[in-house]
Amino acid sequence: MKYQANKDNKRTYTVSLILILISIGIVLISLNTGSLQIAPLQVIQTLFGYGDYTNSLVLYEYRMPRILITMLGGIGLGISGAILQGLSRNPLADPGILGLHSGAAFGLIIFVTYFHSLDEYAAILIPLFTFLGGLLTAFIIILLTYERTKGLLPIRLILTGIAVSAGFSAVTLFLSLRLNEETYTFASRWLVGNVWGRDWIHVTALFPWILVLAPFAWFQSRTLNALALGDEVAASLGTSVQSQRLLMMATAVGLSCASVAMVGGIGFIGLVAPHLARRLVGPMYQGFLPVAGLIGMVILVLADTVGRSIFQPNAIPAGVIVAAIGAPYFLYLLTKTK
């Protein structure tokens, strides 16, 4: 047992190190790419304070905030998907599929409709509104899915999430059609997962959510391991099933909704990242959770880099790239899931 645990820890450390190195490489490529090409050596010089004014302006004011947003958002979406798959005991669970993204979009539209502010400092409030929208969605889904004798039913969870998502999407569309042109443009870009125009205030708004909730989720790894085994087993291990499930559900909602508040309605990362992490390091959350977050980060940074470099001068939103990868993988999982 102890040998197996040491072996799993070593594998987790190795995979994490590889993913970190891959992400560093992608970040350096992303800093180099765009409408203004900056040589890798000049990127490194600028990062160490030896670049010229133009390179410093492009890197520090435009590219670095955008890259940091995609890194933080990818971590949040990956960990959120991992939590939801454990809570629901359903390998197809994902913040987008369960309707949390639709709830987040509803919260965003409520904010821009009734508070009429796209001021950069108002960005700090956007994660709060998207979190409340996602929390409302989660409450409705749990209310419609939960049975006193059987608990959460995995099959019903997915179907209920799809139905609730459709309802919130309809309301969001109705409200968005009443917006002025500037606000509607902002909302439409957000809905397709476009991270263009992000700056340091958006990093400041998202960073505390990831800084607090991601480590908290990892510290709850034992609880997540127990809940993933089923309510009866978790209760026999001394876990307060109902309160812990609600607490971890709120954590997943906070991570996913705060992330999509800044990166837009990007789906499938919360589905793909946990599956890849589970294949690499196994199902134990102590190693599985951080690897899922790192994979989510790599996917989102890579998608944004590809979207704004290969398809120049017409950049493709990161959400479109992720969907092009995630949709076939979702269909593959459907064929493999019993």
TASULSUL-V811106 format. One record per residue. RES is the residue in one small letter. PHI is phi in radians with two decimals (* if undefined). Layout:
BEGIN
res->RES phi->PHI
res->RES phi->PHI
END
This chain:
BEGIN
res->m phi->*
res->k phi->-1.15
res->y phi->-1.09
res->q phi->-1.14
res->a phi->-1.12
res->n phi->-1.12
res->k phi->-1.13
res->d phi->-1.13
res->n phi->-1.12
res->k phi->-1.10
res->r phi->-1.12
res->t phi->-1.08
res->y phi->-1.09
res->t phi->-1.14
res->v phi->-1.11
res->s phi->-1.08
res->l phi->-1.10
res->i phi->-1.09
res->l phi->-1.13
res->i phi->-1.13
res->l phi->-1.12
res->i phi->-1.10
res->s phi->-1.13
res->i phi->-1.09
res->g phi->-1.08
res->i phi->-1.13
res->v phi->-1.08
res->l phi->-1.11
res->i phi->-1.14
res->s phi->-1.13
res->l phi->-1.14
res->n phi->-1.45
res->t phi->-1.68
res->g phi->2.46
res->s phi->-1.13
res->l phi->-1.95
res->q phi->-1.34
res->i phi->-2.15
res->a phi->-1.06
res->p phi->-0.94
res->l phi->-1.12
res->q phi->-1.18
res->v phi->-1.07
res->i phi->-1.13
res->q phi->-1.08
res->t phi->-1.16
res->l phi->-1.11
res->f phi->-1.65
res->g phi->1.55
res->y phi->-2.00
res->g phi->-1.56
res->d phi->-1.39
res->y phi->-1.11
res->t phi->-1.12
res->n phi->-1.11
res->s phi->-1.11
res->l phi->-1.10
res->v phi->-1.12
res->l phi->-1.24
res->y phi->-1.43
res->e phi->-1.73
res->y phi->-2.10
res->r phi->-1.44
res->m phi->-1.10
res->p phi->-1.02
res->r phi->-1.11
res->i phi->-1.15
res->l phi->-1.11
res->i phi->-1.08
res->t phi->-1.18
res->m phi->-1.13
res->l phi->-1.14
res->g phi->-1.11
res->g phi->-1.12
res->i phi->-1.08
res->g phi->-1.08
res->l phi->-1.20
res->g phi->-1.12
res->i phi->-1.19
res->s phi->-1.06
res->g phi->-1.08
res->a phi->-1.11
res->i phi->-1.12
res->l phi->-1.15
res->q phi->-1.16
res->g phi->-1.28
res->l phi->-1.14
res->s phi->-1.54
res->r phi->0.93
res->n phi->-2.29
res->p phi->-1.19
res->l phi->-1.71
res->a phi->-1.21
res->d phi->-2.86
res->p phi->-0.94
res->g phi->-1.28
res->i phi->-1.15
res->l phi->-1.33
res->g phi->1.71
res->l phi->-1.14
res->h phi->-1.17
res->s phi->-1.15
res->g phi->-1.12
res->a phi->-1.12
res->a phi->-1.10
res->f phi->-1.08
res->g phi->-1.09
res->l phi->-1.12
res->i phi->-1.13
res->i phi->-1.04
res->f phi->-1.11
res->v phi->-1.32
res->t phi->-1.39
res->y phi->-1.80
res->f phi->-1.95
res->h phi->0.84
res->s phi->-2.41
res->l phi->-2.00
res->d phi->-1.01
res->e phi->-1.03
res->y phi->-1.33
res->a phi->-1.25
res->a phi->-1.06
res->i phi->-1.13
res->l phi->-1.47
res->i phi->-1.06
res->p phi->-1.03
res->l phi->-1.14
res->f phi->-1.21
res->t phi->-1.18
res->f phi->-1.11
res->l phi->-1.13
res->g phi->-1.14
res->g phi->-1.16
res->l phi->-1.13
res->l phi->-1.09
res->t phi->-1.08
res->a phi->-1.07
res->f phi->-1.08
res->i phi->-1.15
res->i phi->-1.10
res->i phi->-1.11
res->l phi->-1.07
res->l phi->-1.50
res->t phi->-1.77
res->y phi->-1.30
res->e phi->-2.13
res->r phi->-1.07
res->t phi->-1.54
res->k phi->-1.98
res->g phi->1.31
res->l phi->-1.34
res->l phi->-1.65
res->p phi->-0.97
res->i phi->-1.13
res->r phi->-1.16
res->l phi->-1.07
res->i phi->-1.15
res->l phi->-1.14
res->t phi->-1.13
res->g phi->-1.06
res->i phi->-1.11
res->a phi->-1.15
res->v phi->-1.13
res->s phi->-1.06
res->a phi->-1.10
res->g phi->-1.13
res->f phi->-1.16
res->s phi->-1.11
res->a phi->-1.13
res->v phi->-1.14
res->t phi->-1.09
res->l phi->-1.10
res->f phi->-1.06
res->l phi->-1.21
res->s phi->-1.19
res->l phi->-1.21
res->r phi->-1.66
res->l phi->-1.43
res->n phi->-1.29
res->e phi->-1.08
res->e phi->-1.13
res->t phi->-1.20
res->y phi->-1.13
res->t phi->-1.07
res->f phi->-1.06
res->a phi->-1.14
res->s phi->-1.18
res->r phi->-1.13
res->w phi->-1.10
res->l phi->-1.12
res->v phi->-1.65
res->g phi->1.38
res->n phi->-1.76
res->v phi->-1.77
res->w phi->-1.14
res->g phi->1.49
res->r phi->-1.34
res->d phi->-2.31
res->w phi->-1.16
res->i phi->-1.17
res->h phi->-1.27
res->v phi->-1.08
res->t phi->-1.08
res->a phi->-1.26
res->l phi->-1.55
res->f phi->-0.96
res->p phi->-1.07
res->w phi->-1.11
res->i phi->-1.24
res->l phi->-1.06
res->v phi->-1.55
res->l phi->-1.36
res->a phi->-1.13
res->p phi->-1.09
res->f phi->-1.07
res->a phi->-1.07
res->w phi->-1.17
res->f phi->-1.14
res->q phi->-1.65
res->s phi->-1.03
res->r phi->-1.09
res->t phi->-1.10
res->l phi->-1.13
res->n phi->-1.05
res->a phi->-1.19
res->l phi->-1.12
res->a phi->-1.20
res->l phi->-1.49
res->g phi->2.04
res->d phi->-1.12
res->e phi->-1.15
res->v phi->-1.16
res->a phi->-1.07
res->a phi->-1.14
res->s phi->-1.18
res->l phi->-1.55
res->g phi->1.57
res->t phi->-1.54
res->s phi->-1.36
res->v phi->-1.04
res->q phi->-1.16
res->s phi->-1.17
res->q phi->-1.21
res->r phi->-1.12
res->l phi->-1.12
res->l phi->-1.13
res->m phi->-1.27
res->m phi->-1.11
res->a phi->-1.09
res->t phi->-1.11
res->a phi->-1.11
res->v phi->-1.10
res->g phi->-1.07
res->l phi->-1.12
res->s phi->-1.24
res->c phi->-1.28
res->a phi->-1.13
res->s phi->-1.18
res->v phi->-1.22
res->a phi->-1.05
res->m phi->-1.86
res->v phi->-1.78
res->g phi->1.58
res->g phi->-1.35
res->i phi->-1.59
res->g phi->-1.80
res->f phi->1.33
res->i phi->-1.12
res->g phi->-1.17
res->l phi->-1.62
res->v phi->-1.29
res->a phi->-1.02
res->p phi->-1.09
res->h phi->-1.14
res->l phi->-1.13
res->a phi->-1.12
res->r phi->-1.13
res->r phi->-1.19
res->l phi->-1.44
res->v phi->-2.20
res->g phi->1.61
res->p phi->-1.55
res->m phi->-1.26
res->y phi->-1.19
res->q phi->-1.02
res->g phi->-1.79
res->f phi->-1.15
res->l phi->-1.17
res->p phi->-1.12
res->v phi->-1.16
res->a phi->-1.06
res->g phi->-1.12
res->l phi->-1.15
res->i phi->-1.14
res->g phi->-1.03
res->m phi->-1.11
res->v phi->-1.06
res->i phi->-1.07
res->l phi->-1.24
res->v phi->-1.11
res->l phi->-1.12
res->a phi->-1.09
res->d phi->-1.17
res->t phi->-1.14
res->v phi->-1.12
res->g phi->-1.12
res->r phi->-1.79
res->s phi->-2.04
res->i phi->-1.19
res->f phi->-1.72
res->q phi->-1.05
res->p phi->-1.51
res->n phi->-1.72
res->a phi->-1.20
res->i phi->-1.75
res->p phi->-0.99
res->a phi->-1.03
res->g phi->-1.07
res->v phi->-1.21
res->i phi->-1.11
res->v phi->-1.09
res->a phi->-1.13
res->a phi->-1.12
res->i phi->-1.51
res->g phi->-1.29
res->a phi->-1.07
res->p phi->-1.08
res->y phi->-1.16
res->f phi->-1.11
res->l phi->-1.11
res->y phi->-1.10
res->l phi->-1.12
res->l phi->-1.05
res->t phi->-1.29
res->k phi->-1.65
res->t phi->-1.51
res->k phi->-1.48
END
